[in-house]
Amino acid sequence: MRIGLISDTHIPATGPEPPPQVEQAFAGVDLILHAGHAYTSQCIDWLARIAPVEASESWIQGSGESLTRNSQAQVFELEGHTIGMTHELLLLSLGDEVLPGAIDRYYPKAESLTAELDRIFGRRVNIVVFGYTHQAMVETHEGILLVNPGSPSLIGQAITLGTVALLELAPGRREATVVDLTTLGQA
């Protein structure tokens, strides 16, 4: 199974729809997971032309993004994997700045990331998809694959082409890769 991962599209602040390169990056995906800050149903509808979409709500539940397809934390069982998705991955000992390398550097060695993720998602997950920081990240900690696709259109508060990610799943296999949209042509 091939899954497109996207977050922080910030429509319409970054434009009327995601950059056309997103459609190129997601060609042939079976599902799209949007990890929050879509802002409009038109963004989700645009992505749904490519593949079915599941979306995570961000910030205060029920305000801002209040699409009926959204929820704050979701769990999916796909190809023998349990995926937890949320917009803001808020770790008690690290806060919300889950940036590349931060868990290795700053997460207390005496604490269990697995237990904390169990608390967030209400069950054991082996893959976490999140957004919020606009920085792409693919890391494995305590056997859990953590993926932030970054933002396709808002990097460092500047409107510019950014990143999405692809997640390949099969029973007993998982692999995530970041796709730099600047390397793709205009659709």
N, C-alpha and C positions, 0 to 999 in steps of 0.2 A: 504494500500500500504506500502511495506517495502523497504526502500532506504538505500543503503550502502554509507557512507560518508568517503572520504579519501582525504588526502592532503600530499604534501611534500614527495612524493615517491623518488625523486632525483635519478632516474634511468639514467645512469648506475653507478653513483658514489657509490650507496649503494648496487649494485648488478645488475645482468642482468634483473631481474624482481622483482616485489614485493614479500615479504616473502610468502611462501605457506599458512601460517595461515590466510592471507587475504581471500583466497578462502573459507576457513572454516567459517570465520566470516560472509562472504557475501552469504553463501549458502541460496538459496531461495529468494534473493532480486529481486525486479522488475526493479530496476534502480540503477545505481551508479553515484554519483556526485563526481567528482575529483576537489578539490578547488585549483589547481595550483601546480607548480613545479613538473610536471610529467617528463619534459625534453625530452622524446622521444615518438614517436608514438607507439613504441613497448610496452610501459607501458600501454597505453590506449588500444591497441589491446589485451594485456593479460587480462585486466579487462573486456573487451567486451566479452570474452569467458564465463564470469559469468552472465552478464546482460548488457543491453544497457548502454552506458556511455555518460554523458555530462561533459565537462571539462572547467575549467576557466583558461585563460591565466594569466601569472604573469609577473611582472616587466614591461618593456616597450613594449607596444602593437606592435606586428609584429616582434619582435626580440626574440632570445632565443627560447621559445616555440612558434612556429608559425604554429601549427597544424590547419587545417581548421575547426576542430571541436571546437576550443577554442575561447573565447572572454573574455575581461577583467571583465565585470560585466554582469551577466545573471539573468533573472527573469523567473520563472516557475510557472504555475498554476497547482497544483496537489491536488486532493481530497478536493477542496474548500479552499486551503491554497495558499498564494503567497510567494514563496521562492526566496530570492535574494542570489546569490552566487558570490563571488569574492575571489581572493587569499589574497591580503593584504587589510584588513579592516582598512582604514586610516580615523580615526575620527579627525576632526579639533582640538578639545579641548583635545584629549588624545594621538594623534599620532598613530603609528602602533603597539604599544605594548599592544594590547587588550588581556590581560592575565586574568586568573581566578581571580575574585575579583576586577579587576582594575576599572571597570565602577562604581561599588558601592563606591569605595574609592576615585577615582580621577575625574570622569566625573562631570562637574559643574552642580549642582542641578538646577540652573536657566535656563539651556539649555535643549532643547528637542532632545533626541536621535532619536525619531521617525522622526522629521523633517530632521535631518542629514542623516538618512538612506533613506528618500525620495529623498534627493539630490543625494546620491550615486547611487541608483537604478532607479531613474527617476519615481518612483511610490511607493505606500504604500506596504510594505511587512510585513508579520507577522512571518517569519522565515528567519534567515540569516545563511548561511553556508560560512565559511572562513577558511583560513589556515595561513601560514606565520610564526607563532610563534613556531610551533612544540609542543605546549602544548595543550592538550585536555581541552575543556571547554564546559559546558552546563549550560547556565544561561538564565533567563528571565528578561527583563527590559522593562518597559512601555508596557507590553503585547507582546513583541517581543521575540521569542526564538532564542538565539544566540548559534551556535554550531561550534566549531572547533574540528575536529576529531584528531588533533595532527598529528604525523607522524608514519607510520608503521615501519620505519626502521632507523630513524635518531633522536636521543634524546640527547640534550645537545651537539651537534656536534659529538657524538659517534655513530657509526653504531651498532645498537642493536635493538631488537624487541621493538616496541612501541605500538601505539594505532590506531584504526579506530573508527567509530561510526555508529550506526544504528538509522534511523529515521522512526518511525511508524506513518503513517498518515491515518486518516479517516475523513469524514466530522465532523467538530466540535471537533476533537481530534488530538493531536500531542504529541509525546513523543520521546525524544532522549536519547540514552544511549551510553556510551563510552565502547568499548571492548578492554581490555588489552590483546594483542596478546600473552603475555607470559603465559596466562592461558589456551591457546589452544595447542593441540598437533600438531605435524608436519603432514601436509596433505600427 
